[in-house]
Amino acid sequence: MNSKIRKMKLEDITAIMVIEKELFSSVWEEEMFIEEIEKQYAYILELEGSIIGYICGWKLHDEFNITNIAIVSEFQRKGFGEKLVQFIMTKLLDGKCYKFFLEVRSSNYAAKQLYDKMGFILLRVRNKYYKFPEDDALVMGVNLMDKLIKDKI
């Protein structure tokens, strides 16, 4: 399967909104994706020319917060989510960005498993953060410099 990652464009938003509505009970608005595109950290994952996922986030100095990541249901648990996270980490390492953070629903076991595999650790819980349905947010993070040091030991 031929996949590629590229910058998100305004013309992608229609396809992105279909994925958002399929996957999430609390859906981002189109304007939120436009803002992410303007901040320059919004990427699309295409497979055979079709959008199957995306990742967005904010960079502040040496930290990056993943604000949204999604993979179409039929392609989940096939390494595409990991590919997106690895892409953004590799891209930002060049800019001396080593710390990555995200929030995930406590009930999203597949995503938690991926983040655990990638070295993210639980930093704190935001009780009842999500609505529809109500759920806790797990704030997770990884410091790639710490991870590199641990991997060498």
N, C-alpha and C positions, 0 to 999 in steps of 0.2 A: 504494500500500500504506500502510495506516494503522498507524504504529508509535508507541509511547509508552514512556517510561521512568518507572518508579515505584520506591518503596522495596520491598525484598525483605521478604516476610512468611514466617512459619513454615510456612504452608500451601503455599508455593511449593517447599519443599525436595524433595518427591517428584519434581516435574518437573525440578528442577535436578539431582538425582542421576541421572536418565536421561541428561541432556546430559553430565554429568561422565563417566559410564561409556562413553558413545559416543565422546567426544573424547580422553580422557586415559588413559594407561597407569598413571599414579600418581594415583589418585582421592582427592579430599578426602572425609573422613568427614562425615556429617550434622552432627555436633557442631561442626565447624569453621565451617559455614555459620551455625549458630545463634549462635556467638560473633561472627561478622561482623555479623549482624543487630543484636546487642546493642551493638556498637561504632558503629552507625549509618551506616556507609559501605558499604552493600550495596544494589545496585539491579538491577532486572530490566528487560529490554527485551522488550516484547510487540509482536507483529505480529498484527493481526486477533484479539486476545484470547488468543493462544497465546504462551507464553514461548519466545523464540528466542535469548536471551542474558542474560548477567549480568556485573556487575563488582563487585569487593569490594576494600577496601583499608583502610589505617590512616593516620591523620593524626597528625603530631607537629610541633607549632609550624607552621613554614612549609614542611613537607615532607609528601608523600603517597606511600605505597608501594602500588602496585597489586598485590594479593596473588593475585587470580584474575580472569581475564576469559575469557569463552567465547561463541562464536556457533555455533549449530547448523550442521552441515556444509553443508546446502543453501543457507544464507544467507550463507556466508562469501564474501569478496571482492565484496560488494555495498554496502559503506559502513556496515554496521551496527556493526562493531567500532570504526571511527573515530567513529561517533556516540556510542557509550558513553564512549570516552576523552574526547572533547570535552565531553560532558555533565559528567563528574566534574571536569574541569579548570575549566570555567566555574563550576560550583557552588562550588568551593574557592577560586577567585580572589577571590570576595566576602569570604572569610575570610582574605585576605592569604596564601594558600598558593600558592607559585610553583614549587616544585621537585617533580618527579614522577619516581618510580623504578619499575622492574619488573625481573623476571627472565624470560628466555625461553629455551627450548631452542635450541641452536645450529642444530639441524636444522629448526626451524619457520620456513621461508623466508617464508611468507605473513605471519606475525605480524611478523617482522623488517622486511619491506617496509613494513608499515603504520606501525610505530614510526619507521622512518627518515623516512617521508613526514611524520610529525607532529613531526619535529625531535629525536627522541630520539637520543642518541649512546651509543656503547659506552664504558662506564666501566671494566669489568674482566671477566675470565672466571673462572668458578668451575669448575675442571676436574672432570669426572666427578661433577657435583653431582646430576644426575638418574639414577635407576635405572629399569630395566624400560622401554625399553632405556637403557643407560648413555649419557649425553650431557652435554656441557658446558652450564652456564648462562651466558648473556650478561647481565650487569647493565647496564641501559641507563637513562639519565636525561635529563631536559630541565629547564632553568631558564627558565620563561616570561618572566621579566624580561630575561634575556640575549637570548632569542629576539626579544622585542619591540624591543629596541635594535638588533639586527642587521637586522631587517626594515625598520626606519626608515632605515638607512644605505644 
